[in-house]
Amino acid sequence: MGKRIDYYDDPKAPAANSLVPSVNVFVVNERDEVLMIRRTDNDNWAVPGGALDLGESVPEAAVRETLEETGIHCEITGTIGIYSDPKHIIYYTSDGEARQEFSLVFAARPLSGEPTPSDESKEVVWVPKHELTGYRMDRSMRLRVEHFLAGGPTHIG
């Protein structure tokens, strides 16, 4: 499996060669814990997410990606924000794709399932909100977490 390398405003970053709509999902359980994964491609912590597939809606992609990466089936309950900073480049070593960030971020609640790792997630855990900032994650995910925890208006940027 290749690696994922995140660059932000870095002159050493490769030039973007793709733009792919993607989703991230903050699933919050009844104990006010957030579903987190430790990614297999960069060993960082993140909320579940991934690219949209042809023929599916954005909410369908959010539910599918969460289930695939975590074993948890969820229901979308709201929008956290839209992230499209062209300074953020995601480079995939497996195929040379250099993707410009474009992510729609949602809130959700779990419906069923048990946290289960996948090919994309080494670990899947429920994390109390007050502990989220202590987990290692890339800059873009940390920004999403900060906006989520602030609970303010939807972020667009």
Chimera marker file (.cmm) of the C-alpha trace (Angstrom):
<marker_set name="trace">
<marker id="1" x="0.000" y="0.000" z="0.000" r="1" g="1" b="0" radius="0.5"/>
<marker id="2" x="1.220" y="3.477" z="-0.823" r="1" g="1" b="0" radius="0.5"/>
<marker id="3" x="1.517" y="6.390" z="1.524" r="1" g="1" b="0" radius="0.5"/>
<marker id="4" x="-0.488" y="9.599" z="1.817" r="1" g="1" b="0" radius="0.5"/>
<marker id="5" x="1.521" y="12.777" z="2.314" r="1" g="1" b="0" radius="0.5"/>
<marker id="6" x="-0.251" y="16.027" z="3.203" r="1" g="1" b="0" radius="0.5"/>
<marker id="7" x="1.370" y="19.307" z="2.183" r="1" g="1" b="0" radius="0.5"/>
<marker id="8" x="0.201" y="22.758" z="3.197" r="1" g="1" b="0" radius="0.5"/>
<marker id="9" x="1.485" y="25.898" z="1.502" r="1" g="1" b="0" radius="0.5"/>
<marker id="10" x="4.707" y="24.016" z="0.830" r="1" g="1" b="0" radius="0.5"/>
<marker id="11" x="6.869" y="24.958" z="-2.184" r="1" g="1" b="0" radius="0.5"/>
<marker id="12" x="8.117" y="21.336" z="-2.228" r="1" g="1" b="0" radius="0.5"/>
<marker id="13" x="4.590" y="20.006" z="-2.758" r="1" g="1" b="0" radius="0.5"/>
<marker id="14" x="3.835" y="18.494" z="-6.151" r="1" g="1" b="0" radius="0.5"/>
<marker id="15" x="1.480" y="20.465" z="-8.384" r="1" g="1" b="0" radius="0.5"/>
<marker id="16" x="-2.129" y="19.355" z="-8.029" r="1" g="1" b="0" radius="0.5"/>
<marker id="17" x="-3.252" y="17.030" z="-10.819" r="1" g="1" b="0" radius="0.5"/>
<marker id="18" x="-6.735" y="16.123" z="-9.538" r="1" g="1" b="0" radius="0.5"/>
<marker id="19" x="-9.732" y="17.467" z="-7.660" r="1" g="1" b="0" radius="0.5"/>
<marker id="20" x="-11.953" y="14.780" z="-6.118" r="1" g="1" b="0" radius="0.5"/>
<marker id="21" x="-15.091" y="15.483" z="-4.068" r="1" g="1" b="0" radius="0.5"/>
<marker id="22" x="-14.716" y="13.766" z="-0.710" r="1" g="1" b="0" radius="0.5"/>
<marker id="23" x="-16.418" y="13.561" z="2.681" r="1" g="1" b="0" radius="0.5"/>
<marker id="24" x="-15.453" y="13.390" z="6.349" r="1" g="1" b="0" radius="0.5"/>
<marker id="25" x="-17.865" y="12.368" z="9.091" r="1" g="1" b="0" radius="0.5"/>
<marker id="26" x="-17.959" y="13.257" z="12.797" r="1" g="1" b="0" radius="0.5"/>
<marker id="27" x="-20.023" y="10.405" z="14.251" r="1" g="1" b="0" radius="0.5"/>
<marker id="28" x="-20.990" y="11.216" z="17.856" r="1" g="1" b="0" radius="0.5"/>
<marker id="29" x="-22.486" y="8.566" z="20.149" r="1" g="1" b="0" radius="0.5"/>
<marker id="30" x="-24.805" y="8.937" z="23.168" r="1" g="1" b="0" radius="0.5"/>
<marker id="31" x="-21.745" y="9.277" z="25.480" r="1" g="1" b="0" radius="0.5"/>
<marker id="32" x="-20.635" y="12.364" z="23.474" r="1" g="1" b="0" radius="0.5"/>
<marker id="33" x="-17.663" y="10.481" z="22.025" r="1" g="1" b="0" radius="0.5"/>
<marker id="34" x="-16.393" y="10.880" z="18.459" r="1" g="1" b="0" radius="0.5"/>
<marker id="35" x="-15.578" y="7.932" z="16.194" r="1" g="1" b="0" radius="0.5"/>
<marker id="36" x="-11.905" y="8.132" z="15.158" r="1" g="1" b="0" radius="0.5"/>
<marker id="37" x="-9.674" y="5.991" z="12.970" r="1" g="1" b="0" radius="0.5"/>
<marker id="38" x="-5.905" y="5.631" z="12.807" r="1" g="1" b="0" radius="0.5"/>
<marker id="39" x="-5.179" y="5.658" z="9.090" r="1" g="1" b="0" radius="0.5"/>
<marker id="40" x="-3.085" y="2.912" z="7.494" r="1" g="1" b="0" radius="0.5"/>
<marker id="41" x="-1.608" y="5.234" z="4.836" r="1" g="1" b="0" radius="0.5"/>
<marker id="42" x="-0.015" y="7.835" z="7.143" r="1" g="1" b="0" radius="0.5"/>
<marker id="43" x="-0.560" y="6.563" z="10.714" r="1" g="1" b="0" radius="0.5"/>
<marker id="44" x="-2.439" y="9.753" z="11.649" r="1" g="1" b="0" radius="0.5"/>
<marker id="45" x="-5.775" y="9.925" z="13.422" r="1" g="1" b="0" radius="0.5"/>
<marker id="46" x="-8.823" y="11.191" z="11.536" r="1" g="1" b="0" radius="0.5"/>
<marker id="47" x="-12.575" y="10.935" z="11.336" r="1" g="1" b="0" radius="0.5"/>
<marker id="48" x="-13.766" y="8.487" z="8.675" r="1" g="1" b="0" radius="0.5"/>
<marker id="49" x="-14.115" y="9.669" z="5.113" r="1" g="1" b="0" radius="0.5"/>
<marker id="50" x="-13.188" y="9.315" z="1.497" r="1" g="1" b="0" radius="0.5"/>
<marker id="51" x="-14.081" y="10.037" z="-2.103" r="1" g="1" b="0" radius="0.5"/>
<marker id="52" x="-17.517" y="9.995" z="-3.666" r="1" g="1" b="0" radius="0.5"/>
<marker id="53" x="-18.248" y="7.213" z="-6.123" r="1" g="1" b="0" radius="0.5"/>
<marker id="54" x="-20.117" y="7.777" z="-9.366" r="1" g="1" b="0" radius="0.5"/>
<marker id="55" x="-23.842" y="7.222" z="-8.913" r="1" g="1" b="0" radius="0.5"/>
<marker id="56" x="-24.040" y="8.075" z="-5.207" r="1" g="1" b="0" radius="0.5"/>
<marker id="57" x="-25.107" y="11.213" z="-3.367" r="1" g="1" b="0" radius="0.5"/>
<marker id="58" x="-22.860" y="13.056" z="-0.927" r="1" g="1" b="0" radius="0.5"/>
<marker id="59" x="-24.755" y="11.736" z="2.148" r="1" g="1" b="0" radius="0.5"/>
<marker id="60" x="-24.640" y="8.189" z="0.715" r="1" g="1" b="0" radius="0.5"/>
<marker id="61" x="-20.872" y="8.505" z="0.323" r="1" g="1" b="0" radius="0.5"/>
<marker id="62" x="-20.534" y="9.709" z="3.936" r="1" g="1" b="0" radius="0.5"/>
<marker id="63" x="-22.533" y="6.749" z="5.264" r="1" g="1" b="0" radius="0.5"/>
<marker id="64" x="-20.695" y="4.244" z="3.014" r="1" g="1" b="0" radius="0.5"/>
<marker id="65" x="-17.206" y="5.519" z="3.837" r="1" g="1" b="0" radius="0.5"/>
<marker id="66" x="-17.957" y="5.467" z="7.572" r="1" g="1" b="0" radius="0.5"/>
<marker id="67" x="-19.230" y="1.891" z="7.394" r="1" g="1" b="0" radius="0.5"/>
<marker id="68" x="-16.298" y="0.715" z="5.240" r="1" g="1" b="0" radius="0.5"/>
<marker id="69" x="-13.635" y="2.251" z="7.480" r="1" g="1" b="0" radius="0.5"/>
<marker id="70" x="-15.178" y="1.672" z="10.909" r="1" g="1" b="0" radius="0.5"/>
<marker id="71" x="-17.906" y="-1.002" z="10.881" r="1" g="1" b="0" radius="0.5"/>
<marker id="72" x="-20.379" y="1.634" z="12.131" r="1" g="1" b="0" radius="0.5"/>
<marker id="73" x="-23.564" y="2.387" z="10.192" r="1" g="1" b="0" radius="0.5"/>
<marker id="74" x="-24.565" y="6.028" z="10.743" r="1" g="1" b="0" radius="0.5"/>
<marker id="75" x="-27.158" y="8.643" z="9.899" r="1" g="1" b="0" radius="0.5"/>
<marker id="76" x="-26.132" y="12.134" z="8.772" r="1" g="1" b="0" radius="0.5"/>
<marker id="77" x="-27.512" y="14.835" z="11.108" r="1" g="1" b="0" radius="0.5"/>
<marker id="78" x="-25.887" y="18.045" z="9.904" r="1" g="1" b="0" radius="0.5"/>
<marker id="79" x="-23.078" y="19.860" z="8.142" r="1" g="1" b="0" radius="0.5"/>
<marker id="80" x="-19.811" y="20.902" z="9.793" r="1" g="1" b="0" radius="0.5"/>
<marker id="81" x="-18.217" y="22.642" z="6.832" r="1" g="1" b="0" radius="0.5"/>
<marker id="82" x="-16.725" y="22.729" z="3.359" r="1" g="1" b="0" radius="0.5"/>
<marker id="83" x="-12.941" y="22.587" z="2.992" r="1" g="1" b="0" radius="0.5"/>
<marker id="84" x="-11.392" y="23.528" z="-0.356" r="1" g="1" b="0" radius="0.5"/>
<marker id="85" x="-8.068" y="25.193" z="0.348" r="1" g="1" b="0" radius="0.5"/>
<marker id="86" x="-5.900" y="24.986" z="-2.821" r="1" g="1" b="0" radius="0.5"/>
<marker id="87" x="-2.804" y="25.301" z="-0.601" r="1" g="1" b="0" radius="0.5"/>
<marker id="88" x="-3.543" y="21.827" z="0.808" r="1" g="1" b="0" radius="0.5"/>
<marker id="89" x="-2.209" y="19.098" z="-1.503" r="1" g="1" b="0" radius="0.5"/>
<marker id="90" x="-2.673" y="15.402" z="-0.721" r="1" g="1" b="0" radius="0.5"/>
<marker id="91" x="-0.073" y="13.275" z="-2.477" r="1" g="1" b="0" radius="0.5"/>
<marker id="92" x="-0.562" y="9.517" z="-2.926" r="1" g="1" b="0" radius="0.5"/>
<marker id="93" x="2.728" y="7.700" z="-3.506" r="1" g="1" b="0" radius="0.5"/>
<marker id="94" x="1.003" y="4.629" z="-4.969" r="1" g="1" b="0" radius="0.5"/>
<marker id="95" x="-0.064" y="6.370" z="-8.182" r="1" g="1" b="0" radius="0.5"/>
<marker id="96" x="1.397" y="9.897" z="-8.146" r="1" g="1" b="0" radius="0.5"/>
<marker id="97" x="-1.970" y="11.568" z="-7.651" r="1" g="1" b="0" radius="0.5"/>
<marker id="98" x="-1.601" y="15.067" z="-6.156" r="1" g="1" b="0" radius="0.5"/>
<marker id="99" x="-5.094" y="16.009" z="-5.060" r="1" g="1" b="0" radius="0.5"/>
<marker id="100" x="-6.268" y="19.515" z="-4.211" r="1" g="1" b="0" radius="0.5"/>
<marker id="101" x="-8.337" y="19.455" z="-1.029" r="1" g="1" b="0" radius="0.5"/>
<marker id="102" x="-12.112" y="19.385" z="-1.504" r="1" g="1" b="0" radius="0.5"/>
<marker id="103" x="-14.043" y="17.901" z="1.403" r="1" g="1" b="0" radius="0.5"/>
<marker id="104" x="-17.590" y="18.192" z="2.681" r="1" g="1" b="0" radius="0.5"/>
<marker id="105" x="-17.691" y="17.509" z="6.431" r="1" g="1" b="0" radius="0.5"/>
<marker id="106" x="-20.750" y="16.184" z="8.253" r="1" g="1" b="0" radius="0.5"/>
<marker id="107" x="-22.065" y="15.357" z="11.713" r="1" g="1" b="0" radius="0.5"/>
<marker id="108" x="-23.754" y="11.999" z="12.222" r="1" g="1" b="0" radius="0.5"/>
<marker id="109" x="-25.100" y="9.618" z="14.838" r="1" g="1" b="0" radius="0.5"/>
<marker id="110" x="-24.405" y="5.880" z="14.983" r="1" g="1" b="0" radius="0.5"/>
<marker id="111" x="-27.237" y="3.468" z="14.200" r="1" g="1" b="0" radius="0.5"/>
<marker id="112" x="-25.566" y="0.068" z="14.527" r="1" g="1" b="0" radius="0.5"/>
<marker id="113" x="-22.297" y="-1.837" z="14.367" r="1" g="1" b="0" radius="0.5"/>
<marker id="114" x="-19.115" y="-2.247" z="16.365" r="1" g="1" b="0" radius="0.5"/>
<marker id="115" x="-15.819" y="-0.400" z="15.800" r="1" g="1" b="0" radius="0.5"/>
<marker id="116" x="-13.889" y="-2.629" z="13.385" r="1" g="1" b="0" radius="0.5"/>
<marker id="117" x="-10.597" y="-1.818" z="11.598" r="1" g="1" b="0" radius="0.5"/>
<marker id="118" x="-10.370" y="-2.124" z="7.808" r="1" g="1" b="0" radius="0.5"/>
<marker id="119" x="-7.754" y="-1.906" z="5.049" r="1" g="1" b="0" radius="0.5"/>
<marker id="120" x="-7.826" y="1.873" z="5.563" r="1" g="1" b="0" radius="0.5"/>
<marker id="121" x="-7.942" y="1.955" z="9.379" r="1" g="1" b="0" radius="0.5"/>
<marker id="122" x="-5.474" y="0.322" z="11.803" r="1" g="1" b="0" radius="0.5"/>
<marker id="123" x="-7.600" y="1.271" z="14.810" r="1" g="1" b="0" radius="0.5"/>
<marker id="124" x="-11.179" y="2.430" z="15.308" r="1" g="1" b="0" radius="0.5"/>
<marker id="125" x="-12.068" y="3.977" z="18.664" r="1" g="1" b="0" radius="0.5"/>
<marker id="126" x="-14.638" y="6.189" z="20.367" r="1" g="1" b="0" radius="0.5"/>
<marker id="127" x="-12.838" y="9.250" z="21.768" r="1" g="1" b="0" radius="0.5"/>
<marker id="128" x="-14.301" y="11.656" z="24.362" r="1" g="1" b="0" radius="0.5"/>
<marker id="129" x="-14.528" y="15.108" z="22.795" r="1" g="1" b="0" radius="0.5"/>
<marker id="130" x="-12.198" y="16.646" z="25.392" r="1" g="1" b="0" radius="0.5"/>
<marker id="131" x="-9.434" y="14.202" z="24.361" r="1" g="1" b="0" radius="0.5"/>
<marker id="132" x="-9.584" y="14.806" z="20.590" r="1" g="1" b="0" radius="0.5"/>
<marker id="133" x="-6.885" y="17.469" z="20.496" r="1" g="1" b="0" radius="0.5"/>
<marker id="134" x="-4.394" y="15.052" z="22.078" r="1" g="1" b="0" radius="0.5"/>
<marker id="135" x="-4.375" y="12.756" z="19.031" r="1" g="1" b="0" radius="0.5"/>
<marker id="136" x="-1.760" y="13.093" z="16.261" r="1" g="1" b="0" radius="0.5"/>
<marker id="137" x="-3.362" y="14.290" z="13.017" r="1" g="1" b="0" radius="0.5"/>
<marker id="138" x="-2.451" y="16.364" z="10.006" r="1" g="1" b="0" radius="0.5"/>
<marker id="139" x="-3.131" y="20.095" z="9.905" r="1" g="1" b="0" radius="0.5"/>
<marker id="140" x="-6.306" y="19.870" z="7.814" r="1" g="1" b="0" radius="0.5"/>
<marker id="141" x="-7.927" y="17.277" z="10.107" r="1" g="1" b="0" radius="0.5"/>
<marker id="142" x="-6.949" y="19.272" z="13.198" r="1" g="1" b="0" radius="0.5"/>
<marker id="143" x="-8.673" y="22.316" z="11.670" r="1" g="1" b="0" radius="0.5"/>
<marker id="144" x="-11.842" y="20.267" z="11.097" r="1" g="1" b="0" radius="0.5"/>
<marker id="145" x="-11.713" y="19.008" z="14.703" r="1" g="1" b="0" radius="0.5"/>
<marker id="146" x="-11.303" y="22.562" z="16.023" r="1" g="1" b="0" radius="0.5"/>
<marker id="147" x="-14.298" y="23.773" z="14.004" r="1" g="1" b="0" radius="0.5"/>
<marker id="148" x="-16.347" y="20.778" z="15.156" r="1" g="1" b="0" radius="0.5"/>
<marker id="149" x="-15.475" y="21.357" z="18.825" r="1" g="1" b="0" radius="0.5"/>
<marker id="150" x="-16.214" y="25.092" z="18.545" r="1" g="1" b="0" radius="0.5"/>
<marker id="151" x="-19.764" y="24.160" z="17.528" r="1" g="1" b="0" radius="0.5"/>
<marker id="152" x="-20.151" y="27.425" z="15.713" r="1" g="1" b="0" radius="0.5"/>
<marker id="153" x="-21.636" y="28.134" z="12.324" r="1" g="1" b="0" radius="0.5"/>
<marker id="154" x="-20.821" y="26.006" z="9.330" r="1" g="1" b="0" radius="0.5"/>
<marker id="155" x="-17.281" y="26.603" z="8.084" r="1" g="1" b="0" radius="0.5"/>
<marker id="156" x="-16.756" y="27.338" z="4.405" r="1" g="1" b="0" radius="0.5"/>
<marker id="157" x="-13.237" y="27.819" z="3.138" r="1" g="1" b="0" radius="0.5"/>
<link id1="1" id2="2" r="1" g="1" b="0" radius="0.2"/>
<link id1="2" id2="3" r="1" g="1" b="0" radius="0.2"/>
<link id1="3" id2="4" r="1" g="1" b="0" radius="0.2"/>
<link id1="4" id2="5" r="1" g="1" b="0" radius="0.2"/>
<link id1="5" id2="6" r="1" g="1" b="0" radius="0.2"/>
<link id1="6" id2="7" r="1" g="1" b="0" radius="0.2"/>
<link id1="7" id2="8" r="1" g="1" b="0" radius="0.2"/>
<link id1="8" id2="9" r="1" g="1" b="0" radius="0.2"/>
<link id1="9" id2="10" r="1" g="1" b="0" radius="0.2"/>
<link id1="10" id2="11" r="1" g="1" b="0" radius="0.2"/>
<link id1="11" id2="12" r="1" g="1" b="0" radius="0.2"/>
<link id1="12" id2="13" r="1" g="1" b="0" radius="0.2"/>
<link id1="13" id2="14" r="1" g="1" b="0" radius="0.2"/>
<link id1="14" id2="15" r="1" g="1" b="0" radius="0.2"/>
<link id1="15" id2="16" r="1" g="1" b="0" radius="0.2"/>
<link id1="16" id2="17" r="1" g="1" b="0" radius="0.2"/>
<link id1="17" id2="18" r="1" g="1" b="0" radius="0.2"/>
<link id1="18" id2="19" r="1" g="1" b="0" radius="0.2"/>
<link id1="19" id2="20" r="1" g="1" b="0" radius="0.2"/>
<link id1="20" id2="21" r="1" g="1" b="0" radius="0.2"/>
<link id1="21" id2="22" r="1" g="1" b="0" radius="0.2"/>
<link id1="22" id2="23" r="1" g="1" b="0" radius="0.2"/>
<link id1="23" id2="24" r="1" g="1" b="0" radius="0.2"/>
<link id1="24" id2="25" r="1" g="1" b="0" radius="0.2"/>
<link id1="25" id2="26" r="1" g="1" b="0" radius="0.2"/>
<link id1="26" id2="27" r="1" g="1" b="0" radius="0.2"/>
<link id1="27" id2="28" r="1" g="1" b="0" radius="0.2"/>
<link id1="28" id2="29" r="1" g="1" b="0" radius="0.2"/>
<link id1="29" id2="30" r="1" g="1" b="0" radius="0.2"/>
<link id1="30" id2="31" r="1" g="1" b="0" radius="0.2"/>
<link id1="31" id2="32" r="1" g="1" b="0" radius="0.2"/>
<link id1="32" id2="33" r="1" g="1" b="0" radius="0.2"/>
<link id1="33" id2="34" r="1" g="1" b="0" radius="0.2"/>
<link id1="34" id2="35" r="1" g="1" b="0" radius="0.2"/>
<link id1="35" id2="36" r="1" g="1" b="0" radius="0.2"/>
<link id1="36" id2="37" r="1" g="1" b="0" radius="0.2"/>
<link id1="37" id2="38" r="1" g="1" b="0" radius="0.2"/>
<link id1="38" id2="39" r="1" g="1" b="0" radius="0.2"/>
<link id1="39" id2="40" r="1" g="1" b="0" radius="0.2"/>
<link id1="40" id2="41" r="1" g="1" b="0" radius="0.2"/>
<link id1="41" id2="42" r="1" g="1" b="0" radius="0.2"/>
<link id1="42" id2="43" r="1" g="1" b="0" radius="0.2"/>
<link id1="43" id2="44" r="1" g="1" b="0" radius="0.2"/>
<link id1="44" id2="45" r="1" g="1" b="0" radius="0.2"/>
<link id1="45" id2="46" r="1" g="1" b="0" radius="0.2"/>
<link id1="46" id2="47" r="1" g="1" b="0" radius="0.2"/>
<link id1="47" id2="48" r="1" g="1" b="0" radius="0.2"/>
<link id1="48" id2="49" r="1" g="1" b="0" radius="0.2"/>
<link id1="49" id2="50" r="1" g="1" b="0" radius="0.2"/>
<link id1="50" id2="51" r="1" g="1" b="0" radius="0.2"/>
<link id1="51" id2="52" r="1" g="1" b="0" radius="0.2"/>
<link id1="52" id2="53" r="1" g="1" b="0" radius="0.2"/>
<link id1="53" id2="54" r="1" g="1" b="0" radius="0.2"/>
<link id1="54" id2="55" r="1" g="1" b="0" radius="0.2"/>
<link id1="55" id2="56" r="1" g="1" b="0" radius="0.2"/>
<link id1="56" id2="57" r="1" g="1" b="0" radius="0.2"/>
<link id1="57" id2="58" r="1" g="1" b="0" radius="0.2"/>
<link id1="58" id2="59" r="1" g="1" b="0" radius="0.2"/>
<link id1="59" id2="60" r="1" g="1" b="0" radius="0.2"/>
<link id1="60" id2="61" r="1" g="1" b="0" radius="0.2"/>
<link id1="61" id2="62" r="1" g="1" b="0" radius="0.2"/>
<link id1="62" id2="63" r="1" g="1" b="0" radius="0.2"/>
<link id1="63" id2="64" r="1" g="1" b="0" radius="0.2"/>
<link id1="64" id2="65" r="1" g="1" b="0" radius="0.2"/>
<link id1="65" id2="66" r="1" g="1" b="0" radius="0.2"/>
<link id1="66" id2="67" r="1" g="1" b="0" radius="0.2"/>
<link id1="67" id2="68" r="1" g="1" b="0" radius="0.2"/>
<link id1="68" id2="69" r="1" g="1" b="0" radius="0.2"/>
<link id1="69" id2="70" r="1" g="1" b="0" radius="0.2"/>
<link id1="70" id2="71" r="1" g="1" b="0" radius="0.2"/>
<link id1="71" id2="72" r="1" g="1" b="0" radius="0.2"/>
<link id1="72" id2="73" r="1" g="1" b="0" radius="0.2"/>
<link id1="73" id2="74" r="1" g="1" b="0" radius="0.2"/>
<link id1="74" id2="75" r="1" g="1" b="0" radius="0.2"/>
<link id1="75" id2="76" r="1" g="1" b="0" radius="0.2"/>
<link id1="76" id2="77" r="1" g="1" b="0" radius="0.2"/>
<link id1="77" id2="78" r="1" g="1" b="0" radius="0.2"/>
<link id1="78" id2="79" r="1" g="1" b="0" radius="0.2"/>
<link id1="79" id2="80" r="1" g="1" b="0" radius="0.2"/>
<link id1="80" id2="81" r="1" g="1" b="0" radius="0.2"/>
<link id1="81" id2="82" r="1" g="1" b="0" radius="0.2"/>
<link id1="82" id2="83" r="1" g="1" b="0" radius="0.2"/>
<link id1="83" id2="84" r="1" g="1" b="0" radius="0.2"/>
<link id1="84" id2="85" r="1" g="1" b="0" radius="0.2"/>
<link id1="85" id2="86" r="1" g="1" b="0" radius="0.2"/>
<link id1="86" id2="87" r="1" g="1" b="0" radius="0.2"/>
<link id1="87" id2="88" r="1" g="1" b="0" radius="0.2"/>
<link id1="88" id2="89" r="1" g="1" b="0" radius="0.2"/>
<link id1="89" id2="90" r="1" g="1" b="0" radius="0.2"/>
<link id1="90" id2="91" r="1" g="1" b="0" radius="0.2"/>
<link id1="91" id2="92" r="1" g="1" b="0" radius="0.2"/>
<link id1="92" id2="93" r="1" g="1" b="0" radius="0.2"/>
<link id1="93" id2="94" r="1" g="1" b="0" radius="0.2"/>
<link id1="94" id2="95" r="1" g="1" b="0" radius="0.2"/>
<link id1="95" id2="96" r="1" g="1" b="0" radius="0.2"/>
<link id1="96" id2="97" r="1" g="1" b="0" radius="0.2"/>
<link id1="97" id2="98" r="1" g="1" b="0" radius="0.2"/>
<link id1="98" id2="99" r="1" g="1" b="0" radius="0.2"/>
<link id1="99" id2="100" r="1" g="1" b="0" radius="0.2"/>
<link id1="100" id2="101" r="1" g="1" b="0" radius="0.2"/>
<link id1="101" id2="102" r="1" g="1" b="0" radius="0.2"/>
<link id1="102" id2="103" r="1" g="1" b="0" radius="0.2"/>
<link id1="103" id2="104" r="1" g="1" b="0" radius="0.2"/>
<link id1="104" id2="105" r="1" g="1" b="0" radius="0.2"/>
<link id1="105" id2="106" r="1" g="1" b="0" radius="0.2"/>
<link id1="106" id2="107" r="1" g="1" b="0" radius="0.2"/>
<link id1="107" id2="108" r="1" g="1" b="0" radius="0.2"/>
<link id1="108" id2="109" r="1" g="1" b="0" radius="0.2"/>
<link id1="109" id2="110" r="1" g="1" b="0" radius="0.2"/>
<link id1="110" id2="111" r="1" g="1" b="0" radius="0.2"/>
<link id1="111" id2="112" r="1" g="1" b="0" radius="0.2"/>
<link id1="112" id2="113" r="1" g="1" b="0" radius="0.2"/>
<link id1="113" id2="114" r="1" g="1" b="0" radius="0.2"/>
<link id1="114" id2="115" r="1" g="1" b="0" radius="0.2"/>
<link id1="115" id2="116" r="1" g="1" b="0" radius="0.2"/>
<link id1="116" id2="117" r="1" g="1" b="0" radius="0.2"/>
<link id1="117" id2="118" r="1" g="1" b="0" radius="0.2"/>
<link id1="118" id2="119" r="1" g="1" b="0" radius="0.2"/>
<link id1="119" id2="120" r="1" g="1" b="0" radius="0.2"/>
<link id1="120" id2="121" r="1" g="1" b="0" radius="0.2"/>
<link id1="121" id2="122" r="1" g="1" b="0" radius="0.2"/>
<link id1="122" id2="123" r="1" g="1" b="0" radius="0.2"/>
<link id1="123" id2="124" r="1" g="1" b="0" radius="0.2"/>
<link id1="124" id2="125" r="1" g="1" b="0" radius="0.2"/>
<link id1="125" id2="126" r="1" g="1" b="0" radius="0.2"/>
<link id1="126" id2="127" r="1" g="1" b="0" radius="0.2"/>
<link id1="127" id2="128" r="1" g="1" b="0" radius="0.2"/>
<link id1="128" id2="129" r="1" g="1" b="0" radius="0.2"/>
<link id1="129" id2="130" r="1" g="1" b="0" radius="0.2"/>
<link id1="130" id2="131" r="1" g="1" b="0" radius="0.2"/>
<link id1="131" id2="132" r="1" g="1" b="0" radius="0.2"/>
<link id1="132" id2="133" r="1" g="1" b="0" radius="0.2"/>
<link id1="133" id2="134" r="1" g="1" b="0" radius="0.2"/>
<link id1="134" id2="135" r="1" g="1" b="0" radius="0.2"/>
<link id1="135" id2="136" r="1" g="1" b="0" radius="0.2"/>
<link id1="136" id2="137" r="1" g="1" b="0" radius="0.2"/>
<link id1="137" id2="138" r="1" g="1" b="0" radius="0.2"/>
<link id1="138" id2="139" r="1" g="1" b="0" radius="0.2"/>
<link id1="139" id2="140" r="1" g="1" b="0" radius="0.2"/>
<link id1="140" id2="141" r="1" g="1" b="0" radius="0.2"/>
<link id1="141" id2="142" r="1" g="1" b="0" radius="0.2"/>
<link id1="142" id2="143" r="1" g="1" b="0" radius="0.2"/>
<link id1="143" id2="144" r="1" g="1" b="0" radius="0.2"/>
<link id1="144" id2="145" r="1" g="1" b="0" radius="0.2"/>
<link id1="145" id2="146" r="1" g="1" b="0" radius="0.2"/>
<link id1="146" id2="147" r="1" g="1" b="0" radius="0.2"/>
<link id1="147" id2="148" r="1" g="1" b="0" radius="0.2"/>
<link id1="148" id2="149" r="1" g="1" b="0" radius="0.2"/>
<link id1="149" id2="150" r="1" g="1" b="0" radius="0.2"/>
<link id1="150" id2="151" r="1" g="1" b="0" radius="0.2"/>
<link id1="151" id2="152" r="1" g="1" b="0" radius="0.2"/>
<link id1="152" id2="153" r="1" g="1" b="0" radius="0.2"/>
<link id1="153" id2="154" r="1" g="1" b="0" radius="0.2"/>
<link id1="154" id2="155" r="1" g="1" b="0" radius="0.2"/>
<link id1="155" id2="156" r="1" g="1" b="0" radius="0.2"/>
<link id1="156" id2="157" r="1" g="1" b="0" radius="0.2"/>
</marker_set>
